[in-house]
Amino acid sequence: MSDLEARFTEVEKRVQALLQQNRALTKRIGELERELAQARREALKTEHLYGKSMHIRDKVERILSALEGIRHEG
């Protein structure tokens, strides 16, 4: 019986170690999910800013073109 008890004790230790590892991995997954959500928000913000800068660039180019036209007319 002693051998069986020793094996059972070893199995319990392994199960506890696996549970502890599982908790640590679950915590890490949560951290990574939060980091991913933050990266997605930053990407959307960057995309939005890029769109705005392209819009401003387009307006500036139209103004410069109009000014160039006025300059040539005058």
C-alpha positions as CSV (number, residue, x, y, z in Angstrom):
1,M,0.0,0.0,0.0
2,S,2.9,2.4,0.7
3,D,3.9,2.4,-3.0
4,L,0.3,3.2,-4.0
5,E,0.2,6.1,-1.5
6,A,3.5,7.4,-2.8
7,R,2.2,7.3,-6.3
8,F,-1.0,9.0,-5.3
9,T,1.0,11.7,-3.5
10,E,3.1,12.3,-6.6
11,V,0.0,12.6,-8.8
12,E,-1.5,15.1,-6.3
13,K,1.8,17.2,-6.5
14,R,1.7,17.1,-10.3
15,V,-1.9,18.1,-10.4
16,Q,-1.3,21.0,-8.0
17,A,1.7,22.1,-10.1
18,L,-0.4,21.9,-13.3
19,L,-3.2,24.0,-11.6
20,Q,-0.7,26.6,-10.5
21,Q,0.8,26.7,-14.0
22,N,-2.7,27.0,-15.5
23,R,-3.5,30.0,-13.2
24,A,-0.2,31.7,-14.3
25,L,-1.0,31.0,-18.0
26,T,-4.6,32.3,-17.6
27,K,-3.2,35.5,-16.0
28,R,-0.7,35.9,-18.8
29,I,-3.4,35.3,-21.5
30,G,-5.5,38.1,-19.8
31,E,-2.5,40.4,-19.9
32,L,-1.8,39.6,-23.6
33,E,-5.5,40.1,-24.5
34,R,-5.4,43.6,-22.8
35,E,-2.2,44.4,-24.7
36,L,-3.8,43.3,-28.0
37,A,-6.9,45.4,-27.3
38,Q,-4.6,48.4,-26.6
39,A,-2.6,47.8,-29.8
40,R,-5.9,47.6,-31.8
41,R,-7.0,50.9,-30.3
42,E,-3.7,52.5,-31.2
43,A,-3.9,51.1,-34.7
44,L,-7.4,52.6,-35.2
45,K,-6.2,55.9,-33.8
46,T,-3.2,55.9,-36.2
47,E,-5.5,55.0,-39.1
48,H,-7.8,57.8,-38.1
49,L,-4.9,60.3,-37.9
50,Y,-3.6,59.2,-41.2
51,G,-7.0,59.7,-42.8
52,K,-7.2,63.2,-41.3
53,S,-3.7,64.1,-42.5
54,M,-4.5,62.9,-46.1
55,H,-7.7,65.0,-45.9
56,I,-5.7,68.1,-44.8
57,R,-3.0,67.4,-47.5
58,D,-5.7,67.3,-50.2
59,K,-7.1,70.6,-49.0
60,V,-3.7,72.2,-48.9
61,E,-3.0,70.9,-52.4
62,R,-6.3,72.4,-53.7
63,I,-5.5,75.7,-52.1
64,L,-2.0,75.8,-53.6
65,S,-3.4,74.9,-57.0
66,A,-6.0,77.7,-56.7
67,L,-3.3,80.1,-55.6
68,E,-1.1,79.0,-58.5
69,G,-4.0,79.6,-60.9
70,I,-4.5,83.1,-59.5
71,R,-0.8,83.8,-59.8
72,H,-0.8,82.9,-63.4
73,E,-3.9,84.9,-64.2
74,G,-2.6,88.0,-62.5
